[in-house]
Amino acid sequence: KQHAQSLGDAVRPDFPLLHRTVQGGKPLVYLDSGATSQKPQVVLDTLAKFYSHTNSHVVAPVHELSAESCVVFREAREKVARFMNAKDAREIVFTRNATEGVN
């Protein structure tokens, strides 16, 4: 007998924090996404790589690290644009959170 897997069950293994148990062994359920969201391992790995090897401002490529950061930022914007089916990557604006994005 085959069981349909929920999206939550399918992606839960990707989120390290959700491997924790609380209150005597119950699986952690995180519902405070308004305050912060949990990150999948691939995001944590990518951030660690960026902060360890490339971290610099992305306003203007004035030195080697900032040039590398600009490339990473541009590539991320282009990937999001493709995912969102945007006509142009310049339509994609990164903000710190939804509230900042709305304002």
Rosetta blueprint (number, residue, H / E / L):
1 K L
2 Q L
3 H L
4 A L
5 Q L
6 S L
7 L H
8 G H
9 D H
10 A H
11 V H
12 R H
13 P H
14 D H
15 F L
16 P H
17 L H
18 L H
19 H H
20 R L
21 T E
22 V E
23 Q L
24 G L
25 G L
26 K E
27 P E
28 L L
29 V L
30 Y L
31 L L
32 D L
33 S L
34 G L
35 A L
36 T L
37 S L
38 Q L
39 K L
40 P L
41 Q H
42 V H
43 V H
44 L H
45 D H
46 T H
47 L H
48 A H
49 K H
50 F H
51 Y H
52 S H
53 H H
54 T L
55 N L
56 S L
57 H L
58 V L
59 V L
60 A L
61 P L
62 V L
63 H L
64 E H
65 L H
66 S H
67 A H
68 E H
69 S H
70 C H
71 V H
72 V H
73 F H
74 R H
75 E H
76 A H
77 R H
78 E H
79 K H
80 V H
81 A H
82 R H
83 F H
84 M H
85 N L
86 A L
87 K L
88 D L
89 A H
90 R H
91 E H
92 I L
93 V L
94 F L
95 T L
96 R L
97 N L
98 A H
99 T H
100 E H
101 G H
102 V H
103 N L
